[in-house]
């Protein structure tokens, strides 16, 4: 049971780190602007239904 907890919690932490690195990379490569804003809106709209799970 503890091993399953470790697997799930480590996967969650790794996912958060990858998301953080993705945001840093997007800011470094594209800066801020309409293209990045459109990308973020599209990404949020696509991922919103999965947030409920």
mmCIF entry with sequence, helices, sheets and N, C-alpha, C, O atoms, coordinates in Angstrom:
data_MODEL
# 
_entry.id   MODEL 
# 
_entity.id                         1 
_entity.type                       polymer 
_entity.pdbx_number_of_molecules   1 
# 
_entity_poly.entity_id                      1 
_entity_poly.type                           'polypeptide(L)' 
_entity_poly.nstd_linkage                   no 
_entity_poly.nstd_monomer                   no 
_entity_poly.pdbx_seq_one_letter_code       
;(UNK)(UNK)(UNK)(UNK)(UNK)(UNK)(UNK)(UNK)(UNK)(UNK)(UNK)(UNK)(UNK)(UNK)(UNK)(UNK)
(UNK)(UNK)(UNK)(UNK)(UNK)(UNK)(UNK)(UNK)(UNK)(UNK)(UNK)(UNK)(UNK)(UNK)(UNK)(UNK)
(UNK)(UNK)(UNK)(UNK)(UNK)(UNK)(UNK)(UNK)(UNK)(UNK)(UNK)(UNK)(UNK)(UNK)(UNK)(UNK)
(UNK)(UNK)(UNK)(UNK)(UNK)
;
_entity_poly.pdbx_seq_one_letter_code_can   XXXXXXXXXXXXXXXXXXXXXXXXXXXXXXXXXXXXXXXXXXXXXXXXXXXXX 
_entity_poly.pdbx_strand_id                 A 
# 
loop_
_entity_poly_seq.entity_id 
_entity_poly_seq.num 
_entity_poly_seq.mon_id 
_entity_poly_seq.hetero 
1 1  UNK n 
1 2  UNK n 
1 3  UNK n 
1 4  UNK n 
1 5  UNK n 
1 6  UNK n 
1 7  UNK n 
1 8  UNK n 
1 9  UNK n 
1 10 UNK n 
1 11 UNK n 
1 12 UNK n 
1 13 UNK n 
1 14 UNK n 
1 15 UNK n 
1 16 UNK n 
1 17 UNK n 
1 18 UNK n 
1 19 UNK n 
1 20 UNK n 
1 21 UNK n 
1 22 UNK n 
1 23 UNK n 
1 24 UNK n 
1 25 UNK n 
1 26 UNK n 
1 27 UNK n 
1 28 UNK n 
1 29 UNK n 
1 30 UNK n 
1 31 UNK n 
1 32 UNK n 
1 33 UNK n 
1 34 UNK n 
1 35 UNK n 
1 36 UNK n 
1 37 UNK n 
1 38 UNK n 
1 39 UNK n 
1 40 UNK n 
1 41 UNK n 
1 42 UNK n 
1 43 UNK n 
1 44 UNK n 
1 45 UNK n 
1 46 UNK n 
1 47 UNK n 
1 48 UNK n 
1 49 UNK n 
1 50 UNK n 
1 51 UNK n 
1 52 UNK n 
1 53 UNK n 
# 
_struct_asym.id          A 
_struct_asym.entity_id   1 
# 
loop_
_struct_conf.conf_type_id 
_struct_conf.id 
_struct_conf.pdbx_PDB_helix_id 
_struct_conf.beg_label_comp_id 
_struct_conf.beg_label_asym_id 
_struct_conf.beg_label_seq_id 
_struct_conf.pdbx_beg_PDB_ins_code 
_struct_conf.end_label_comp_id 
_struct_conf.end_label_asym_id 
_struct_conf.end_label_seq_id 
_struct_conf.pdbx_end_PDB_ins_code 
_struct_conf.beg_auth_comp_id 
_struct_conf.beg_auth_asym_id 
_struct_conf.beg_auth_seq_id 
_struct_conf.end_auth_comp_id 
_struct_conf.end_auth_asym_id 
_struct_conf.end_auth_seq_id 
_struct_conf.pdbx_PDB_helix_class 
_struct_conf.details 
_struct_conf.pdbx_PDB_helix_length 
HELX_P HELX_P1 AA1 UNK A 2  ? UNK A 30 ? UNK A 2  UNK A 30 1 ? 29 
HELX_P HELX_P2 AA2 UNK A 34 ? UNK A 51 ? UNK A 34 UNK A 51 1 ? 18 
# 
_struct_conf_type.id          HELX_P 
_struct_conf_type.criteria    ? 
_struct_conf_type.reference   ? 
# 
loop_
_atom_site.group_PDB 
_atom_site.id 
_atom_site.type_symbol 
_atom_site.label_atom_id 
_atom_site.label_alt_id 
_atom_site.label_comp_id 
_atom_site.label_asym_id 
_atom_site.label_entity_id 
_atom_site.label_seq_id 
_atom_site.pdbx_PDB_ins_code 
_atom_site.Cartn_x 
_atom_site.Cartn_y 
_atom_site.Cartn_z 
_atom_site.occupancy 
_atom_site.B_iso_or_equiv 
_atom_site.pdbx_formal_charge 
_atom_site.auth_seq_id 
_atom_site.auth_comp_id 
_atom_site.auth_asym_id 
_atom_site.auth_atom_id 
_atom_site.pdbx_PDB_model_num 
ATOM 1   N N  . UNK A 1 1  ? 0.818   -1.186 0.000   1.00 0.00 ? 1  UNK A N  1 
ATOM 2   C CA . UNK A 1 1  ? 0.000   0.000  0.000   1.00 0.00 ? 1  UNK A CA 1 
ATOM 3   C C  . UNK A 1 1  ? 0.875   1.269  0.000   1.00 0.00 ? 1  UNK A C  1 
ATOM 4   O O  . UNK A 1 1  ? 0.590   2.243  -0.697  1.00 0.00 ? 1  UNK A O  1 
ATOM 5   N N  . UNK A 1 2  ? 1.942   1.222  0.802   1.00 0.00 ? 2  UNK A N  1 
ATOM 6   C CA . UNK A 1 2  ? 2.838   2.380  0.865   1.00 0.00 ? 2  UNK A CA 1 
ATOM 7   C C  . UNK A 1 2  ? 3.549   2.596  -0.462  1.00 0.00 ? 2  UNK A C  1 
ATOM 8   O O  . UNK A 1 2  ? 3.791   3.733  -0.866  1.00 0.00 ? 2  UNK A O  1 
ATOM 9   N N  . UNK A 1 3  ? 3.885   1.498  -1.140  1.00 0.00 ? 3  UNK A N  1 
ATOM 10  C CA . UNK A 1 3  ? 4.552   1.611  -2.440  1.00 0.00 ? 3  UNK A CA 1 
ATOM 11  C C  . UNK A 1 3  ? 3.637   2.278  -3.462  1.00 0.00 ? 3  UNK A C  1 
ATOM 12  O O  . UNK A 1 3  ? 4.082   3.114  -4.248  1.00 0.00 ? 3  UNK A O  1 
ATOM 13  N N  . UNK A 1 4  ? 2.365   1.909  -3.448  1.00 0.00 ? 4  UNK A N  1 
ATOM 14  C CA . UNK A 1 4  ? 1.408   2.534  -4.365  1.00 0.00 ? 4  UNK A CA 1 
ATOM 15  C C  . UNK A 1 4  ? 1.285   4.032  -4.073  1.00 0.00 ? 4  UNK A C  1 
ATOM 16  O O  . UNK A 1 4  ? 1.191   4.846  -4.991  1.00 0.00 ? 4  UNK A O  1 
ATOM 17  N N  . UNK A 1 5  ? 1.288   4.381  -2.790  1.00 0.00 ? 5  UNK A N  1 
ATOM 18  C CA . UNK A 1 5  ? 1.245   5.791  -2.408  1.00 0.00 ? 5  UNK A CA 1 
ATOM 19  C C  . UNK A 1 5  ? 2.472   6.533  -2.935  1.00 0.00 ? 5  UNK A C  1 
ATOM 20  O O  . UNK A 1 5  ? 2.361   7.642  -3.457  1.00 0.00 ? 5  UNK A O  1 
ATOM 21  N N  . UNK A 1 6  ? 3.638   5.913  -2.794  1.00 0.00 ? 6  UNK A N  1 
ATOM 22  C CA . UNK A 1 6  ? 4.870   6.552  -3.282  1.00 0.00 ? 6  UNK A CA 1 
ATOM 23  C C  . UNK A 1 6  ? 4.848   6.737  -4.789  1.00 0.00 ? 6  UNK A C  1 
ATOM 24  O O  . UNK A 1 6  ? 5.272   7.775  -5.297  1.00 0.00 ? 6  UNK A O  1 
ATOM 25  N N  . UNK A 1 7  ? 4.358   5.738  -5.501  1.00 0.00 ? 7  UNK A N  1 
ATOM 26  C CA . UNK A 1 7  ? 4.294   5.835  -6.964  1.00 0.00 ? 7  UNK A CA 1 
ATOM 27  C C  . UNK A 1 7  ? 3.360   6.969  -7.379  1.00 0.00 ? 7  UNK A C  1 
ATOM 28  O O  . UNK A 1 7  ? 3.705   7.775  -8.244  1.00 0.00 ? 7  UNK A O  1 
ATOM 29  N N  . UNK A 1 8  ? 2.187   7.032  -6.768  1.00 0.00 ? 8  UNK A N  1 
ATOM 30  C CA . UNK A 1 8  ? 1.225   8.078  -7.137  1.00 0.00 ? 8  UNK A CA 1 
ATOM 31  C C  . UNK A 1 8  ? 1.714   9.469  -6.736  1.00 0.00 ? 8  UNK A C  1 
ATOM 32  O O  . UNK A 1 8  ? 1.585   10.418 -7.510  1.00 0.00 ? 8  UNK A O  1 
ATOM 33  N N  . UNK A 1 9  ? 2.267   9.592  -5.549  1.00 0.00 ? 9  UNK A N  1 
ATOM 34  C CA . UNK A 1 9  ? 2.712   10.912 -5.113  1.00 0.00 ? 9  UNK A CA 1 
ATOM 35  C C  . UNK A 1 9  ? 3.942   11.377 -5.890  1.00 0.00 ? 9  UNK A C  1 
ATOM 36  O O  . UNK A 1 9  ? 4.062   12.561 -6.205  1.00 0.00 ? 9  UNK A O  1 
ATOM 37  N N  . UNK A 1 10 ? 4.856   10.456 -6.201  1.00 0.00 ? 10 UNK A N  1 
ATOM 38  C CA . UNK A 1 10 ? 6.020   10.861 -6.992  1.00 0.00 ? 10 UNK A CA 1 
ATOM 39  C C  . UNK A 1 10 ? 5.606   11.238 -8.414  1.00 0.00 ? 10 UNK A C  1 
ATOM 40  O O  . UNK A 1 10 ? 6.171   12.163 -8.996  1.00 0.00 ? 10 UNK A O  1 
ATOM 41  N N  . UNK A 1 11 ? 4.635   10.537 -8.970  1.00 0.00 ? 11 UNK A N  1 
ATOM 42  C CA . UNK A 1 11 ? 4.121   10.908 -10.293 1.00 0.00 ? 11 UNK A CA 1 
ATOM 43  C C  . UNK A 1 11 ? 3.492   12.289 -10.281 1.00 0.00 ? 11 UNK A C  1 
ATOM 44  O O  . UNK A 1 11 ? 3.634   13.051 -11.238 1.00 0.00 ? 11 UNK A O  1 
ATOM 45  N N  . UNK A 1 12 ? 2.803   12.610 -9.204  1.00 0.00 ? 12 UNK A N  1 
ATOM 46  C CA . UNK A 1 12 ? 2.199   13.937 -9.079  1.00 0.00 ? 12 UNK A CA 1 
ATOM 47  C C  . UNK A 1 12 ? 3.261   15.019 -8.990  1.00 0.00 ? 12 UNK A C  1 
ATOM 48  O O  . UNK A 1 12 ? 3.149   16.061 -9.636  1.00 0.00 ? 12 UNK A O  1 
ATOM 49  N N  . UNK A 1 13 ? 4.279   14.777 -8.203  1.00 0.00 ? 13 UNK A N  1 
ATOM 50  C CA . UNK A 1 13 ? 5.357   15.765 -8.050  1.00 0.00 ? 13 UNK A CA 1 
ATOM 51  C C  . UNK A 1 13 ? 6.111   15.940 -9.367  1.00 0.00 ? 13 UNK A C  1 
ATOM 52  O O  . UNK A 1 13 ? 6.429   17.063 -9.758  1.00 0.00 ? 13 UNK A O  1 
ATOM 53  N N  . UNK A 1 14 ? 6.392   14.851 -10.036 1.00 0.00 ? 14 UNK A N  1 
ATOM 54  C CA . UNK A 1 14 ? 7.093   14.933 -11.323 1.00 0.00 ? 14 UNK A CA 1 
ATOM 55  C C  . UNK A 1 14 ? 6.242   15.689 -12.337 1.00 0.00 ? 14 UNK A C  1 
ATOM 56  O O  . UNK A 1 14 ? 6.768   16.493 -13.107 1.00 0.00 ? 14 UNK A O  1 
ATOM 57  N N  . UNK A 1 15 ? 4.942   15.441 -12.347 1.00 0.00 ? 15 UNK A N  1 
ATOM 58  C CA . UNK A 1 15 ? 4.047   16.162 -13.247 1.00 0.00 ? 15 UNK A CA 1 
ATOM 59  C C  . UNK A 1 15 ? 4.037   17.657 -12.983 1.00 0.00 ? 15 UNK A C  1 
ATOM 60  O O  . UNK A 1 15 ? 4.017   18.458 -13.918 1.00 0.00 ? 15 UNK A O  1 
ATOM 61  N N  . UNK A 1 16 ? 4.052   18.036 -11.703 1.00 0.00 ? 16 UNK A N  1 
ATOM 62  C CA . UNK A 1 16 ? 4.096   19.460 -11.362 1.00 0.00 ? 16 UNK A CA 1 
ATOM 63  C C  . UNK A 1 16 ? 5.420   20.089 -11.801 1.00 0.00 ? 16 UNK A C  1 
ATOM 64  O O  . UNK A 1 16 ? 5.438   21.219 -12.289 1.00 0.00 ? 16 UNK A O  1 
ATOM 65  N N  . UNK A 1 17 ? 6.514   19.370 -11.631 1.00 0.00 ? 17 UNK A N  1 
ATOM 66  C CA . UNK A 1 17 ? 7.822   19.897 -12.054 1.00 0.00 ? 17 UNK A CA 1 
ATOM 67  C C  . UNK A 1 17 ? 7.897   20.053 -13.567 1.00 0.00 ? 17 UNK A C  1 
ATOM 68  O O  . UNK A 1 17 ? 8.428   21.046 -14.065 1.00 0.00 ? 17 UNK A O  1 
ATOM 69  N N  . UNK A 1 18 ? 7.372   19.085 -14.293 1.00 0.00 ? 18 UNK A N  1 
ATOM 70  C CA . UNK A 1 18 ? 7.373   19.170 -15.757 1.00 0.00 ? 18 UNK A CA 1 
ATOM 71  C C  . UNK A 1 18 ? 6.515   20.345 -16.215 1.00 0.00 ? 18 UNK A C  1 
ATOM 72  O O  . UNK A 1 18 ? 6.887   21.062 -17.144 1.00 0.00 ? 18 UNK A O  1 
ATOM 73  N N  . UNK A 1 19 ? 5.370   20.544 -15.569 1.00 0.00 ? 19 UNK A N  1 
ATOM 74  C CA . UNK A 1 19 ? 4.520   21.690 -15.903 1.00 0.00 ? 19 UNK A CA 1 
ATOM 75  C C  . UNK A 1 19 ? 5.217   23.012 -15.626 1.00 0.00 ? 19 UNK A C  1 
ATOM 76  O O  . UNK A 1 19 ? 5.111   23.954 -16.411 1.00 0.00 ? 19 UNK A O  1 
ATOM 77  N N  . UNK A 1 20 ? 5.928   23.079 -14.508 1.00 0.00 ? 20 UNK A N  1 
ATOM 78  C CA . UNK A 1 20 ? 6.669   24.290 -14.173 1.00 0.00 ? 20 UNK A CA 1 
ATOM 79  C C  . UNK A 1 20 ? 7.757   24.555 -15.209 1.00 0.00 ? 20 UNK A C  1 
ATOM 80  O O  . UNK A 1 20 ? 7.931   25.690 -15.653 1.00 0.00 ? 20 UNK A O  1 
ATOM 81  N N  . UNK A 1 21 ? 8.480   23.521 -15.590 1.00 0.00 ? 21 UNK A N  1 
ATOM 82  C CA . UNK A 1 21 ? 9.526   23.681 -16.610 1.00 0.00 ? 21 UNK A CA 1 
ATOM 83  C C  . UNK A 1 21 ? 8.928   24.082 -17.960 1.00 0.00 ? 21 UNK A C  1 
ATOM 84  O O  . UNK A 1 21 ? 9.526   24.865 -18.698 1.00 0.00 ? 21 UNK A O  1 
ATOM 85  N N  . UNK A 1 22 ? 7.750   23.544 -18.281 1.00 0.00 ? 22 UNK A N  1 
ATOM 86  C CA . UNK A 1 22 ? 7.070   23.921 -19.526 1.00 0.00 ? 22 UNK A CA 1 
ATOM 87  C C  . UNK A 1 22 ? 6.751   25.405 -19.529 1.00 0.00 ? 22 UNK A C  1 
ATOM 88  O O  . UNK A 1 22 ? 6.942   26.079 -20.541 1.00 0.00 ? 22 UNK A O  1 
ATOM 89  N N  . UNK A 1 23 ? 6.263   25.924 -18.397 1.00 0.00 ? 23 UNK A N  1 
ATOM 90  C CA . UNK A 1 23 ? 5.936   27.351 -18.317 1.00 0.00 ? 23 UNK A CA 1 
ATOM 91  C C  . UNK A 1 23 ? 7.187   28.212 -18.433 1.00 0.00 ? 23 UNK A C  1 
ATOM 92  O O  . UNK A 1 23 ? 7.165   29.254 -19.087 1.00 0.00 ? 23 UNK A O  1 
ATOM 93  N N  . UNK A 1 24 ? 8.265   27.787 -17.808 1.00 0.00 ? 24 UNK A N  1 
ATOM 94  C CA . UNK A 1 24 ? 9.531   28.528 -17.910 1.00 0.00 ? 24 UNK A CA 1 
ATOM 95  C C  . UNK A 1 24 ? 10.020  28.536 -19.356 1.00 0.00 ? 24 UNK A C  1 
ATOM 96  O O  . UNK A 1 24 ? 10.456  29.570 -19.862 1.00 0.00 ? 24 UNK A O  1 
ATOM 97  N N  . UNK A 1 25 ? 9.948   27.390 -20.013 1.00 0.00 ? 25 UNK A N  1 
ATOM 98  C CA . UNK A 1 25 ? 10.386  27.284 -21.397 1.00 0.00 ? 25 UNK A CA 1 
ATOM 99  C C  . UNK A 1 25 ? 9.532   28.134 -22.326 1.00 0.00 ? 25 UNK A C  1 
ATOM 100 O O  . UNK A 1 25 ? 10.057  28.794 -23.223 1.00 0.00 ? 25 UNK A O  1 
ATOM 101 N N  . UNK A 1 26 ? 8.210   28.122 -22.115 1.00 0.00 ? 26 UNK A N  1 
ATOM 102 C CA . UNK A 1 26 ? 7.328   28.954 -22.943 1.00 0.00 ? 26 UNK A CA 1 
ATOM 103 C C  . UNK A 1 26 ? 7.658   30.430 -22.771 1.00 0.00 ? 26 UNK A C  1 
ATOM 104 O O  . UNK A 1 26 ? 7.689   31.181 -23.746 1.00 0.00 ? 26 UNK A O  1 
ATOM 105 N N  . UNK A 1 27 ? 7.906   30.847 -21.531 1.00 0.00 ? 27 UNK A N  1 
ATOM 106 C CA . UNK A 1 27 ? 8.235   32.254 -21.287 1.00 0.00 ? 27 UNK A CA 1 
ATOM 107 C C  . UNK A 1 27 ? 9.576   32.611 -21.909 1.00 0.00 ? 27 UNK A C  1 
ATOM 108 O O  . UNK A 1 27 ? 9.737   33.703 -22.453 1.00 0.00 ? 27 UNK A O  1 
ATOM 109 N N  . UNK A 1 28 ? 10.536  31.703 -21.834 1.00 0.00 ? 28 UNK A N  1 
ATOM 110 C CA . UNK A 1 28 ? 11.864  31.994 -22.374 1.00 0.00 ? 28 UNK A CA 1 
ATOM 111 C C  . UNK A 1 28 ? 11.856  32.031 -23.906 1.00 0.00 ? 28 UNK A C  1 
ATOM 112 O O  . UNK A 1 28 ? 12.524  32.871 -24.509 1.00 0.00 ? 28 UNK A O  1 
ATOM 113 N N  . UNK A 1 29 ? 11.114  31.138 -24.523 1.00 0.00 ? 29 UNK A N  1 
ATOM 114 C CA . UNK A 1 29 ? 11.138  31.059 -25.984 1.00 0.00 ? 29 UNK A CA 1 
ATOM 115 C C  . UNK A 1 29 ? 10.222  32.080 -26.663 1.00 0.00 ? 29 UNK A C  1 
ATOM 116 O O  . UNK A 1 29 ? 10.588  32.666 -27.681 1.00 0.00 ? 29 UNK A O  1 
ATOM 117 N N  . UNK A 1 30 ? 9.047   32.286 -26.105 1.00 0.00 ? 30 UNK A N  1 
ATOM 118 C CA . UNK A 1 30 ? 8.053   33.107 -26.795 1.00 0.00 ? 30 UNK A CA 1 
ATOM 119 C C  . UNK A 1 30 ? 7.765   34.441 -26.127 1.00 0.00 ? 30 UNK A C  1 
ATOM 120 O O  . UNK A 1 30 ? 7.198   35.336 -26.753 1.00 0.00 ? 30 UNK A O  1 
ATOM 121 N N  . UNK A 1 31 ? 8.148   34.586 -24.868 1.00 0.00 ? 31 UNK A N  1 
ATOM 122 C CA . UNK A 1 31 ? 7.826   35.829 -24.173 1.00 0.00 ? 31 UNK A CA 1 
ATOM 123 C C  . UNK A 1 31 ? 6.338   35.923 -23.922 1.00 0.00 ? 31 UNK A C  1 
ATOM 124 O O  . UNK A 1 31 ? 5.666   34.909 -23.737 1.00 0.00 ? 31 UNK A O  1 
ATOM 125 N N  . UNK A 1 32 ? 5.837   37.114 -23.916 1.00 0.00 ? 32 UNK A N  1 
ATOM 126 C CA . UNK A 1 32 ? 4.398   37.295 -23.754 1.00 0.00 ? 32 UNK A CA 1 
ATOM 127 C C  . UNK A 1 32 ? 3.860   37.947 -25.009 1.00 0.00 ? 32 UNK A C  1 
ATOM 128 O O  . UNK A 1 32 ? 4.542   38.754 -25.640 1.00 0.00 ? 32 UNK A O  1 
ATOM 129 N N  . UNK A 1 33 ? 2.682   37.610 -25.358 1.00 0.00 ? 33 UNK A N  1 
ATOM 130 C CA . UNK A 1 33 ? 2.064   38.160 -26.552 1.00 0.00 ? 33 UNK A CA 1 
ATOM 131 C C  . UNK A 1 33 ? 0.793   37.422 -26.889 1.00 0.00 ? 33 UNK A C  1 
ATOM 132 O O  . UNK A 1 33 ? 0.341   36.557 -26.140 1.00 0.00 ? 33 UNK A O  1 
ATOM 133 N N  . UNK A 1 34 ? 0.228   37.770 -28.012 1.00 0.00 ? 34 UNK A N  1 
ATOM 134 C CA . UNK A 1 34 ? -1.059  37.185 -28.379 1.00 0.00 ? 34 UNK A CA 1 
ATOM 135 C C  . UNK A 1 34 ? -0.948  35.708 -28.727 1.00 0.00 ? 34 UNK A C  1 
ATOM 136 O O  . UNK A 1 34 ? -1.870  34.939 -28.453 1.00 0.00 ? 34 UNK A O  1 
ATOM 137 N N  . UNK A 1 35 ? 0.171   35.299 -29.329 1.00 0.00 ? 35 UNK A N  1 
ATOM 138 C CA . UNK A 1 35 ? 0.324   33.897 -29.693 1.00 0.00 ? 35 UNK A CA 1 
ATOM 139 C C  . UNK A 1 35 ? 0.399   33.010 -28.460 1.00 0.00 ? 35 UNK A C  1 
ATOM 140 O O  . UNK A 1 35 ? -0.215  31.944 -28.415 1.00 0.00 ? 35 UNK A O  1 
ATOM 141 N N  . UNK A 1 36 ? 1.136   33.442 -27.482 1.00 0.00 ? 36 UNK A N  1 
ATOM 142 C CA . UNK A 1 36 ? 1.267   32.669 -26.257 1.00 0.00 ? 36 UNK A CA 1 
ATOM 143 C C  . UNK A 1 36 ? -0.049  32.680 -25.490 1.00 0.00 ? 36 UNK A C  1 
ATOM 144 O O  . UNK A 1 36 ? -0.433  31.664 -24.910 1.00 0.00 ? 36 UNK A O  1 
ATOM 145 N N  . UNK A 1 37 ? -0.736  33.800 -25.479 1.00 0.00 ? 37 UNK A N  1 
ATOM 146 C CA . UNK A 1 37 ? -2.029  33.877 -24.801 1.00 0.00 ? 37 UNK A CA 1 
ATOM 147 C C  . UNK A 1 37 ? -3.027  32.928 -25.456 1.00 0.00 ? 37 UNK A C  1 
ATOM 148 O O  . UNK A 1 37 ? -3.790  32.257 -24.761 1.00 0.00 ? 37 UNK A O  1 
ATOM 149 N N  . UNK A 1 38 ? -3.028  32.867 -26.784 1.00 0.00 ? 38 UNK A N  1 
ATOM 150 C CA . UNK A 1 38 ? -3.927  31.953 -27.482 1.00 0.00 ? 38 UNK A CA 1 
ATOM 151 C C  . UNK A 1 38 ? -3.579  30.505 -27.175 1.00 0.00 ? 38 UNK A C  1 
ATOM 152 O O  . UNK A 1 38 ? -4.469  29.671 -27.011 1.00 0.00 ? 38 UNK A O  1 
ATOM 153 N N  . UNK A 1 39 ? -2.308  30.209 -27.098 1.00 0.00 ? 39 UNK A N  1 
ATOM 154 C CA . UNK A 1 39 ? -1.877  28.853 -26.744 1.00 0.00 ? 39 UNK A CA 1 
ATOM 155 C C  . UNK A 1 39 ? -2.355  28.484 -25.346 1.00 0.00 ? 39 UNK A C  1 
ATOM 156 O O  . UNK A 1 39 ? -2.861  27.382 -25.135 1.00 0.00 ? 39 UNK A O  1 
ATOM 157 N N  . UNK A 1 40 ? -2.199  29.392 -24.395 1.00 0.00 ? 40 UNK A N  1 
ATOM 158 C CA . UNK A 1 40 ? -2.599  29.120 -23.011 1.00 0.00 ? 40 UNK A CA 1 
ATOM 159 C C  . UNK A 1 40 ? -4.109  28.944 -22.903 1.00 0.00 ? 40 UNK A C  1 
ATOM 160 O O  . UNK A 1 40 ? -4.576  28.084 -22.157 1.00 0.00 ? 40 UNK A O  1 
ATOM 161 N N  . UNK A 1 41 ? -4.878  29.742 -23.635 1.00 0.00 ? 41 UNK A N  1 
ATOM 162 C CA . UNK A 1 41 ? -6.334  29.610 -23.616 1.00 0.00 ? 41 UNK A CA 1 
ATOM 163 C C  . UNK A 1 41 ? -6.746  28.266 -24.200 1.00 0.00 ? 41 UNK A C  1 
ATOM 164 O O  . UNK A 1 41 ? -7.614  27.587 -23.650 1.00 0.00 ? 41 UNK A O  1 
ATOM 165 N N  . UNK A 1 42 ? -6.130  27.879 -25.310 1.00 0.00 ? 42 UNK A N  1 
ATOM 166 C CA . UNK A 1 42 ? -6.450  26.594 -25.922 1.00 0.00 ? 42 UNK A CA 1 
ATOM 167 C C  . UNK A 1 42 ? -6.062  25.438 -25.006 1.00 0.00 ? 42 UNK A C  1 
ATOM 168 O O  . UNK A 1 42 ? -6.806  24.464 -24.888 1.00 0.00 ? 42 UNK A O  1 
ATOM 169 N N  . UNK A 1 43 ? -4.925  25.538 -24.370 1.00 0.00 ? 43 UNK A N  1 
ATOM 170 C CA . UNK A 1 43 ? -4.484  24.480 -23.471 1.00 0.00 ? 43 UNK A CA 1 
ATOM 171 C C  . UNK A 1 43 ? -5.406  24.376 -22.256 1.00 0.00 ? 43 UNK A C  1 
ATOM 172 O O  . UNK A 1 43 ? -5.759  23.274 -21.836 1.00 0.00 ? 43 UNK A O  1 
ATOM 173 N N  . UNK A 1 44 ? -5.788  25.498 -21.703 1.00 0.00 ? 44 UNK A N  1 
ATOM 174 C CA . UNK A 1 44 ? -6.684  25.492 -20.550 1.00 0.00 ? 44 UNK A CA 1 
ATOM 175 C C  . UNK A 1 44 ? -8.044  24.933 -20.934 1.00 0.00 ? 44 UNK A C  1 
ATOM 176 O O  . UNK A 1 44 ? -8.623  24.152 -20.179 1.00 0.00 ? 44 UNK A O  1 
ATOM 177 N N  . UNK A 1 45 ? -8.561  25.315 -22.089 1.00 0.00 ? 45 UNK A N  1 
ATOM 178 C CA . UNK A 1 45 ? -9.858  24.813 -22.526 1.00 0.00 ? 45 UNK A CA 1 
ATOM 179 C C  . UNK A 1 45 ? -9.824  23.308 -22.759 1.00 0.00 ? 45 UNK A C  1 
ATOM 180 O O  . UNK A 1 45 ? -10.800 22.612 -22.478 1.00 0.00 ? 45 UNK A O  1 
ATOM 181 N N  . UNK A 1 46 ? -8.715  22.810 -23.267 1.00 0.00 ? 46 UNK A N  1 
ATOM 182 C CA . UNK A 1 46 ? -8.609  21.371 -23.518 1.00 0.00 ? 46 UNK A CA 1 
ATOM 183 C C  . UNK A 1 46 ? -8.467  20.587 -22.220 1.00 0.00 ? 46 UNK A C  1 
ATOM 184 O O  . UNK A 1 46 ? -9.030  19.499 -22.101 1.00 0.00 ? 46 UNK A O  1 
ATOM 185 N N  . UNK A 1 47 ? -7.734  21.108 -21.252 1.00 0.00 ? 47 UNK A N  1 
ATOM 186 C CA . UNK A 1 47 ? -7.476  20.384 -20.012 1.00 0.00 ? 47 UNK A CA 1 
ATOM 187 C C  . UNK A 1 47 ? -8.547  20.585 -18.954 1.00 0.00 ? 47 UNK A C  1 
ATOM 188 O O  . UNK A 1 47 ? -8.566  19.858 -17.961 1.00 0.00 ? 47 UNK A O  1 
ATOM 189 N N  . UNK A 1 48 ? -9.434  21.545 -19.135 1.00 0.00 ? 48 UNK A N  1 
ATOM 190 C CA . UNK A 1 48 ? -10.441 21.830 -18.122 1.00 0.00 ? 48 UNK A CA 1 
ATOM 191 C C  . UNK A 1 48 ? -11.340 20.632 -17.805 1.00 0.00 ? 48 UNK A C  1 
ATOM 192 O O  . UNK A 1 48 ? -11.611 20.388 -16.629 1.00 0.00 ? 48 UNK A O  1 
ATOM 193 N N  . UNK A 1 49 ? -11.812 19.878 -18.794 1.00 0.00 ? 49 UNK A N  1 
ATOM 194 C CA . UNK A 1 49 ? -12.649 18.725 -18.445 1.00 0.00 ? 49 UNK A CA 1 
ATOM 195 C C  . UNK A 1 49 ? -11.917 17.653 -17.627 1.00 0.00 ? 49 UNK A C  1 
ATOM 196 O O  . UNK A 1 49 ? -12.540 16.939 -16.843 1.00 0.00 ? 49 UNK A O  1 
ATOM 197 N N  . UNK A 1 50 ? -10.607 17.543 -17.809 1.00 0.00 ? 50 UNK A N  1 
ATOM 198 C CA . UNK A 1 50 ? -9.868  16.532 -17.046 1.00 0.00 ? 50 UNK A CA 1 
ATOM 199 C C  . UNK A 1 50 ? -9.591  16.985 -15.621 1.00 0.00 ? 50 UNK A C  1 
ATOM 200 O O  . UNK A 1 50 ? -9.228  16.164 -14.779 1.00 0.00 ? 50 UNK A O  1 
ATOM 201 N N  . UNK A 1 51 ? -9.752  18.272 -15.330 1.00 0.00 ? 51 UNK A N  1 
ATOM 202 C CA . UNK A 1 51 ? -9.526  18.769 -13.977 1.00 0.00 ? 51 UNK A CA 1 
ATOM 203 C C  . UNK A 1 51 ? -10.537 18.179 -12.994 1.00 0.00 ? 51 UNK A C  1 
ATOM 204 O O  . UNK A 1 51 ? -10.257 18.099 -11.798 1.00 0.00 ? 51 UNK A O  1 
ATOM 205 N N  . UNK A 1 52 ? -11.693 17.771 -13.478 1.00 0.00 ? 52 UNK A N  1 
ATOM 206 C CA . UNK A 1 52 ? -12.717 17.233 -12.599 1.00 0.00 ? 52 UNK A CA 1 
ATOM 207 C C  . UNK A 1 52 ? -12.352 15.860 -12.068 1.00 0.00 ? 52 UNK A C  1 
ATOM 208 O O  . UNK A 1 52 ? -12.866 15.426 -11.037 1.00 0.00 ? 52 UNK A O  1 
ATOM 209 N N  . UNK A 1 53 ? -11.462 15.179 -12.775 1.00 0.00 ? 53 UNK A N  1 
ATOM 210 C CA . UNK A 1 53 ? -11.060 13.829 -12.333 1.00 0.00 ? 53 UNK A CA 1 
ATOM 211 C C  . UNK A 1 53 ? -9.875  13.919 -11.442 1.00 0.00 ? 53 UNK A C  1 
ATOM 212 O O  . UNK A 1 53 ? -9.383  12.896 -10.964 1.00 0.00 ? 53 UNK A O  1 
# 
